[in-house]
Amino acid sequence: MELAHSLLLNEEALAQITEAKRPVFVFEWLRFLDKVLVAANKTDVKEKQKKLVEQLTGLISSSPGPPTRKLLAKNLAALYSIGDTFTVFQTLDKCNDIIKSKDDTAAYLPTKLAAVACVGAFYEKMGRMLGSSFPETVNNLLKSLKSAESQGRSEILLSLQKVLNGLGGAAASCHRDIYKNARSLLTDRSMAVRCAVAKCLLELQNEAVFMWTAELENVATLCFKALENSNYGVRVAVSKLLGTVMATALIPKQATVMRQNVKRATLEEVLELMATGFLRGGSGFLKSGGEMLKVGGSVNREVRVGVTQAYVVFVTTLGGQWLERNFATFLSHVLDLVSHPRATQTHVEAVYSRRCVSFILRATVGSLLGEKAQIAAAKDICQAIGKQMKAVEAVVNDTNSENKSGAADVAASQHVMVCALQELGSLVQSLNATASPLIQEPSIGLLETVTSVLLHPSMAARLAAAWCLRCVAVALPFQLTPFLDRCAERLNNLKTSPEAVSGYSFAMAALLGGVHQCPLGIPHAKGKMVVSIAEDLLRTAAQNSRLSLQRTQAGWLLLGALMTLGPSVVRYHLPKMLLLWRNVFPRSLKELEAEKARGDSFTWQVTLEGRAGALCAMRSFVAHCPELLTEDVIRKLMTPIECAMTMMSIPSVIKAHGAHLKASAAMVRLRLYDILALLPPKTYEGSFNALLRELVAEFTLTDNSANTTTSLLRSLCHYDDSVLLGSWLQETDHKSIEDQLQPNSASGSGALEHDPSSIYLRIPAGEAVPGPLPLGVSVIDASVALFGVVFPHVSYKHRSVYICMLDHFAECVKQAKGVRQQAVQLNIFTAVLSALKGLAENKSSLGPEEVRKSALTLVMGALDNPNPILRCAAGEALGRMAQVVGEASFIARMAQYSFDKLKSARDVVSRTGHSLALGCLHRYVGGIGSGQHLKTSVSILLALAQDGTSPEVQTWSLHSLALIVDSSGPMYRGYVEPTLSLVLTLLLTVPPSHTEVHQCLGRCLGAIITTVGPELQGNGATISTIRSSCLVGCAITQDHSDSLVQAAAISCLQQLHMFAPRHVNLSSLVPSLCVHLCSSHLLLRRAAVACLRQLAQREAAEVCEYAMKNLNNSPGINITETGLEGVLFGMLDRETDRKLCSDIHDTLGHMLSSLAVENLSHWLMLCKDVLASGIFFVIVDEMDDDTMFTTLGEEDKSKPSVAPRWATRVFAADCLCRVIMLCENANKAHFDLALARSARLKNPKNDFLVLHLSDLIRMAFMAATDHSNQLRMAGLQALEDIIKKFATVPEPEFPGHVILEQYQANVGAALRPAFSQDTPSDITAKACQVCSAWIGSGVVSDLNDLRRVHNLLVSSLDKVQAGKGSSSQLYRESATTMEKLAVLKAWAEVNTDHYVFKRLKKFCSIIAASNLTGCSTSDLITLVQPELPALSRLWLAALKDYALLTLPAEFATQLPPDGGAFYTPETIDTARLHYRNSWAPILHAVALWLNSTGFNASESTEETAAAMPNSQKHATSIMLNQTPGTPPTTKPLPEINKDRMHLILGVSIQFLCSPRPEEPVEHVTSCLQALHTLLDSPCARIHIAEDQLLGVELLSVLHRLLLTWDPPSVQLLVTGVVQQIVRAAQDYLQEKRNTLNEDDIEEKENPLALGEGGESGGLVPGKSLVFAAMELLMFILVRHMPHLSSKVSDSPSHIAAKSHLSEESARLVAATVTILSDLPSLCSPAGCMTILPTILFLITRVLKETAVKSADNQVPPPVSAALQGIKTIVTLPTVKTDATQKQWTGLIRSTLASILEYSQPASKPVLDEVSILTAIALFLWSASTEIIGVQCLQNGCMNRFKSALNSCDPWVQAKCYQLLLSVFQHTNRALSTPYIHSLAPIMVEKLKAVERSRPNNNLELLAVQEGIKVLETLVALGEEQNRVQLLALLVPTLISYLLNENAFASASTASKELHEFALQNLMHIGPLYPHAFKTVMGAAPELKTRLETAVRASQASKAKAAARQPPPTVHSTPTIKLKTSFF
């Protein structure tokens, strides 16, 4: 293939390859040329032009295939337009000669067609340059048009279209000729030709004025004729022509009107013409519309569907603004169509016409008008309905005159009503909450108008009105409850009118059915209301025979609708329902027989209707309340159902009372089949045989004279077979009208009146209005479906039934003839397929050999049936059978049979049928099961696919081939090359008009790509060939004219891109996808968006870039500067297809994720444009007058036609939130104004979110204050996100302020509307959340500003206090629950924030920084304080509710019968969710409140009652656990507090036991903080300490929490709570000991034995608090320091390297150690001995691990905690009993020994000596000499001190001196003396040495000073007689530090300070020991002189020396100071 990539055709290479590959090679060269010519240098092209022209013209006569000729023509034309045009006329003549040629053989045809294509391309590209030669060309083409065959005709017409396009007005002289020649071909046999003519004439009408003036009527008639017997493609093309011509006639194009004086048609004339087509019968050339309509005969459906599409084209061409201005006229015209008698000759025809009109309205009003215009349209529709209704009422009330015409008018008006009401409903539903103006404006009277139709005499109109009400209620849920009430009231008032009973019950049923679409639901009491109304109707039905029927139907309809409310409502009415059901049916067979004998036809009709209604209500119950279907209930249901089964067929009754009972009897059967299909078949297996007999009779039409066929066949066949079935029409925009043309009975004639129960059922996805099929079809459908359910459950021994049945089927088929035979066969096959599908799903088998035989005979017979649908079903059945039987021999037999047939058969039917059979076998048995037949299957199908004589055979065989490739997977790899080459050959040769063949080729190509899969990335020769073949195949299919083929090409390229992304050229793919986005074909748009979605996932940036590049150079795409994203946003407004919209959302999501952070302003602008457009009014201030007036007149074409709709705006708001989230993960500067500005200065291209803050706020504000509720939710969410993310961002220009402060007005204004009375609860709940976020964020510092938002919360708090029974309830009770809890949660969060601020304040005052942003505490307190009494009560009530709701199901009986404070028992399930969302902050707030009041607030009932209005009194009494009505008894305060404690602890423990992983971490932290706060108060501490098991339980729950939750924040909180528990226990124990001490002074031992461990010292796991705490603490330690545990450190996975503890871990370890050291105080002496070894081991290990030397001499938290712990333990008062003395001594000694061992000088890493020395000092200081005075320990300690004294680090020296000071001063002389003896000499030496090396810095100075202090202390400690010797050491040392005057000046600061220090000390010592001092001085005169000079110098230099304060006395016991300052 690479050889084909050259400017000139590589002829040598072409000659070398085989004949078969040449066309592909040539095509590949042309593809390359097509890309290269545009980009090539002109001179290069001109040089080679001659040779190129030769090569290209040479190719014309080489009989090229369709794709090749298209490309060839394109290239030739491009070549001439780029290079020189000298020889163009020669080439043109050459082509003309070929066209003129008389050679008509098939072989010459491709050459002719190529020449025709070239001519077209020349004119299209060069147009008027060839002007002179065009008459000759056109004549030439027209001449050959007459003699050409169909392929030639379509090609010539397409060429003519191009000629006209290129020449424009210049070709006027030929217009008439072309028109005359072309118009006769509009009714050509070949559909492709009709399409081509339509396209040609469409081009012609651009310039040919006569077409839409003089010839207008003829064009219309022609189009109508062209639509007869047309296919979908023709209908689309012709309707486009017709609609465009009509639109041009009405509003001609400017240029053409200027040239000629044209008479314009009026709107009436144009519409009249279209109407003749809509109402027209078969053909007949009658000029005037009037006469045509008088003639009888039925309307041709194809014409009607085509004209319907033309109406849509007509309006779309004229545009949205035209429709807005002329809507009333258009509406009345369209509605007149359905009221015309010709449109409604039979009921089914009437339904078809209605569907067409609804389609016209939906497609125009729904997509062309913006929301504002849609509201105006809705008003017009309302008026039209009102007008009709008045006319109807006039006729109905006019009783005297027997006017026939009046009755006919009423009958016709029902269809008008249905269309108008359906459109009104759809409009309101699509507008959603933006439709509220419609309801609120009384002048429109929408509700009155719609409800008036509920009294229309016709049932269809009543149902449509009910449906419309349902739509309104779903769009505006606040109307739902009032509607229901109004209907109920009217129903009661008008009980005596049959229409009213029927109409209002329809309305109520419809509204109940809509409840599931309204998340907030309806009040529970409405269910009771409905039941009582229904009961009343059923009870009174028999009283008045005129109303019996309506009342019976209405009653059961309401009960059926009630069931849709789900189990929570139905549960309460179930017993009553079961009773009603039982009473409708006779109790026994005897009663049934007796019943048959009596009654007249009317009572029978009422009875049957009643039973049908009862069964229908049962079905609704089974479908909507599966939870209530217990075995008991099913048993009770079966009684009436079994009775219904016995009376299934009642021919005797029907015979006796007339055939009009047939419908009612059929309705009973339909309902019965429906409910049986939903129940488990086991429940009625006793009646299988009778039931099957009845079902078979039903669908084999035994008692049915009509030839009704089922509608299920298509859905039972495989989705992939749509190519053969034509069911892809279901995937077009015209689905709803194209259904009418399908072959099965009443297809597409769904209407509400066929089955009123569908008004309350859920609508099937993708349908706007439920459309149940007529009763006849529905019964057969139901019987077929039930057959599929029952058949697999028949037991083996009864399988003989099968054989009888299958034989019976064959018999039925034989007996019937003609059409009836087809119908019976279709039904039987659908049933068989249904049964086989059921067998496969149940994994059961088909049964014995005989059954298989019979089944096989039946199926094989149908493979040769002329009806393609039957053949398709037979193939499917065969595959399913193979799947169910699953035996290799059986499959082999079946395959062999088809092989033999295919080898011998020559007729199309059997070849297609059996080739599909092969495909289906492979599809259902899979590649492995059918592997051995693969080779034969493939070879046969490849041969069949080459049968050019029959496109049908090619289609079916290629389709089967695709199935085989799909199912074989890798096993197919060996056949890929031959298959691919066949696919390419066919693509290059099959005429494009055989679209089905091309579609199947596309499928094959896709299947092959999937089979080769990831291998496609390889570079081997074979793979490269395969890949390039695939790419060529994709290119050919991409260029095909049929949209389905193009869609297949896109999905192939999508697959290729998935497997080999490098080889798919995005630069050409993306632009083509962009073109398809505007396609008129849904499938193509879907494929394009699906492909974009995949591309955007990987390469979003490239996709957007290529789409933008394409902006300028390709016409037809409206990509503006907003790029592809803008186009996709625009599509969201037009598209209604679910799949398509979700793909667009995903695509935009992927683009957003990868591009938004880089192009912030672009994406924010996009969102802003979409959101801003929703504002209905223009703000005039912002526009100056000139612009305002200019914009009104001119229509700006660049703007999108429709302002974005609400759903798109909601999506844009979600995008906004996503952008914020993406920025959060990207760069800090997005949330820091100063950083952002500086980055912006460095590079202006930098863009940060914070710079767009005002836009963000504005967008959130716009969304939050919109009409649409969903948008308000999204806006509030965005606002909350913005507040949370930007709350702390400082404003650089005003220090101390944050940037959000300037937006407080916007925030307040955005929140205010959410608190208005009529706002739905979910929005108010969301707004509360935003309020608490705003108040808590601390943005606003001024109390008055805060008040704005705070007042909103206060107002909502009043709502909460209003209590449960408030009157005006619109929604379900749980909605109120949600709102109230949200308010309480918001208050709780604000309250919590206030306390947090309080702590901050304390903290800051310590630091003495008063500048805290945010509110001062007092402010927040003033906000929360006044509400606290009420709030605390409500909070406690909410917690109590939550606690009850979390009880497991088995305690359900303990719940209060009438609900809690905020929930009702009926809505308990939905309420749970709301409680689950809000309990945590409330719990925290309650804990804070209890803590702050110190549990002193008692609940005085009078207060409570006074604070709440009456309605809540009842609820209050529940809160206080009293029964209503009893006099309130006030519990004593301790009792109340106990309850509160239990409540809070219970809720916390229950939650912490097992928080679900999806719980937000905030809940866990809130809960832990609440516990911590609670345990701060003494009352709670006593409570938890008194009951030790409670503490143990809490600890074990916390331990479990640690195992599952990792975040350090959680672990820190847990340790906090543990500490609180331990402290509580300590306080309690101390208290107990104290009281004991007071009581038993004499028995001193006893109190100490208190505590855990008692006398024995044993701790019981599970009961011991200490054990539980140790377990938990040990876990934390090991988690953060794994080497503490021998298990962990010995395990092979453990890595020895110790990592440095992070800051958080260090804090955790410290907290843990602190708690550990507190534990011994909880134990008795014996208990202490049990736990101390562990605790001491852990503490010393932590000390060893963490006491590592750091650069800044900081002490890490764990070290200080460990030292403190050692001190706590060594000084324990309780342990020193005789019993434990020895053990205790051993413990302390070994601990000290361990520490000494760790700190040996050689140890690695270097430990921090200071910490170790401190530890040693602690032991020396606290423990007695007896314990640690042992020689070896003493030596060890002294060595450590010695090495520290000799340390070179002055810091260590200083600390060492300090510690020695404390040791030397120890009161116990026995302990200190050895140390003094050992260490003092070294010290003196060290200090003496200082004279030689004076200190250079402060640290060294400090060390010297500390040393001197120790010496001074020693002097003080010495006895009087030794003092002289001691001073003799001290004084000379000090004097040696003094400097002489000369040295003093030049000395360093440290040196000077040492001098000063020494001098002062000497001055101080002298007076202290005058005698000894003198002695020393006298002994050394040189000292004396030094001292004197120094003193003199000092006095001289500082006159102030006298004022100097003397240094502090030595006796100020520095030891204590040292202790406190150190730890």
Disulfide bonds with the S-S distance in Angstrom:
none
